[in-house]
Amino acid sequence: MAPPKTYFMKYYLLSLKWTNPNDLLFTFWKAGAHGYSWMKHEYGIFNPSEADTFTDNPHGIIKTVFKVEKSTVDELCVPILYGTRSFHALPVNEYILQELGLTLEELYQKHTSDFSGVEFVLDTQQTIS
């Protein structure tokens, strides 16, 4: 019996923890889950079992890691010029979110809840020189 089609699928892991709503590019996990990058050539490629391990949310906390099909991301990445270097990356916009099966609410949820219950006080005694 042949293995299921998903057995052969490859995934990137998109990090909403390190992608802010005002960012121009999405951030992905690097290979081996060692850091993050917005440059496609540094995105880690994960098999289904690895991707599921990192994206399961058993405690019901705000989900910040999403597995996305490698082939979908590969098609959506665009060339970016950064100084004198050129690389491919995935821009943050509503169309891309929709293509990845995500919503603006998921992108904003993590960032608006980071500071719930935290009170910010302006230090009026501080001087800037």
Buried (B, 14 or more C-beta within 10 A) or exposed (E): EEEEEEEEBBBBBBBBBBBBEEEEBBBBBBEEBEEBBBBBEBBBEBBBEBBEEBBEEEEEEBBBBBBBBBEBBBEBBEEBEEEEEEBBBBBBEEEBBEBBEBEEEBBEBBBEEEEEEEEEEEEEEEEEE
